[in-house]
Amino acid sequence: MSLSPSPVLPASGPALQTLDLTLIHPQDSDARWWRSSVIYQVYPRSFRDLSGDGIGDLSGITAELHQLAELDIDAVWLSPFYTSPQKDGGYDVSDYCDVDPIFGNLEDFDALVARADELGIRVIIDLVPNHCSNEHPLFQAALASDAGSPEREMFIFRDGTGEDGNFPPNNWQSHFGGSAWTRTQNADGTPGQWYLHLFDSSQPDFNWDNTSVRDEFERILRFWLDRGVSGFRVDVAHALVKAAGLPDWGGRADGISTPGFPGADAPMFGQEEVHAIFRSWRAILDTYDGDRVLCAEASIDPLPRLADWVRPDEMHQTFNFAYLGAPWDASGLRRVITDSLSAFDAVSAPTTWVLSNHDVVRHTSRLGLSEPVRGGDGIGAADPQPDTAVGLSRARAASLTMLALPGGVYLYQGEELGLPDHTRMAAAHRQDPSFLRTGGERLGRDGCRVPLPWNANAEGAFGFSTTGQSWLPQPEDWAELSREAQVSDSNSTLNLYRTALRMRRERALGSGSLSWAGGFPEDDVVAFLNGDTLVVLNMGRDAVQLPPLGIVVASEGGAGADGRLDSNHAVWLDLSTERSASVQD
């Protein structure tokens, strides 16, 4: 175990003696960077466009890396920039070892890594091993080959069912709507076999039972490790291996547990054999210097089962979707945090916290809703709109709380600006394949992928592009949310993040302990102590009285100045002996 025991009261002094503390997680003595890291996700299409075509590029990322360094992050994670037809935002890869021309070239990537190294920032890249593009040469070779050929064995081809094989091999559904199977056409024009695609029909799934597939991805790993990347975020890491026989499944397409259909039984997700793949990848990374890492996007429940992915010889991190999906409820949030720390501590791994990413409604908008998002993947003009003020206040409070938790943290580009989703985007602008495949029944994820505002100049797409072009439209009122507008505002969301991230490092909160602090209304308040920092989050309707302890060092909206914490606010209090002595006197 790397988690060293610590007392229930991590520090001494009269301030701490008045708190009712319950230790949940001891201090982490393992100093490896990724255990307490802050990693910033860059969605390249929407970060910064220097070429002027309205699509972000690698040079744009390089040009603004210094601004990310000012946030005191450890690494950036780049969503896919590989050669791709871009039918699913680059998650349909046609060449895993090159850069798509819309983003630049390999020299631009090397320049980005070099600049990041100058700034002390590591670079992690997305790896998409479950599926590729139907334009990938391997899949094109499979289509041109006969059933049962080595080329077809790289993917999952099956004969259909029913008369003349007119029906799919099983009832699996695509994440993006409709069947997860598409039928091919033989060279003579007759109907052929079907191929599996858990996502869009342009994204055929690899056959990970085939050692040739495993060899190909080990080659890809080494290609990028040799170019200096610090690791990989592994897309849909839970789906690589499918159950033998590909049996029917009556549960959700994404494998999330529902009554009668526990996620552990989903035949397309979380198969035990997948762990051997990641052990082999971990062994490869361990041969490189610099402590390279793997992070799983694994939609697995419950939490103890998810923790299997970060056992000592497998992944280093995995996203905690239970935390991301926790409702605005104090008892529920406490339970998720407790269960997360317990599950991950059991395998000596850090918990990794996240509130937003490129696949979900940004938490500024999500937390401003009175009901869950329709369909779980977008907010449209016809839907109930978020309460902007409530959403921003809750988002800032939630972020301040998350940044005080022990473990790793992932930030999604623009959340440090308090960006909401574009919730009124016209259908004509939407590009997400789930929107297109369902005829608009599902809105998709375009709302959270809108290009960033860098300055107040609307004619320049708020500084995103040198020409004012933007691949997705930005809301008209984003001038005040631009980075330029927030830099000099001491109360801005940007400066709240800057303060919290700086103090997170100074106070070693990422490697700290966590004790629940009693004495607050349990139905309304989440309060915990990490080292000398007392964190209080008010999720109730009314203001609550803070204890007369310590001094305020970070807060949402000046909370705590009058000894009361407003609804939807959070505060950090420094309880260190020497700094709180005057308060106690």
Secondary structure, 3 states (H helix, E strand, C coil): CCECCCCCCCCCCHHHHCCCEEEEECCECCCCHHHCCEEEEECHHHCCECCCCCCCCHHHHHHHHHHHHCCCCCEEEECCCEECCCCCCCCCCCEEEEECCCCCCHHHHHHHHHHHHHCCCEEEEEECCCECCCCCHHHHHHHCCCCCCCCHHHECEECCECHHHCECCCCCECCCCCECEEEEECCCCCEEEEEECCCCCCCCEECCCCHHHHHHHHHHHHHHHHCCCCEEEECCCCCCCCCCCCCCCCCCCCCCCECCECHHHCCCCCCCCHHHHHHHHHHHHCCCCCCCEEEECCCCCCHHHHHHHHCCCCCCEECCHHHHCCCCCHHHHHHHHHHHHHHHHCCCCCCEEECCCCCCCCHHHHCCCCCCCHHHCCCCCCCCCCCHHHHHHHHHHHHHHHCCCCCEEEEECCHHHCCCCCCCCCHHHCCCHHHHHCCCCCCCCHHHCCCCCCCCCHHHHHHCECCCCCCCCCCCCHHHHCHHHHHCCCCCHHHHHHHHHHHHHHCCHHHCCEEEECCCCCCCEEEEEECCEEEEEECCCCCEECCCCCEEEEECCCCCCCCEECCCEEEEEECCHHHHHHHHC
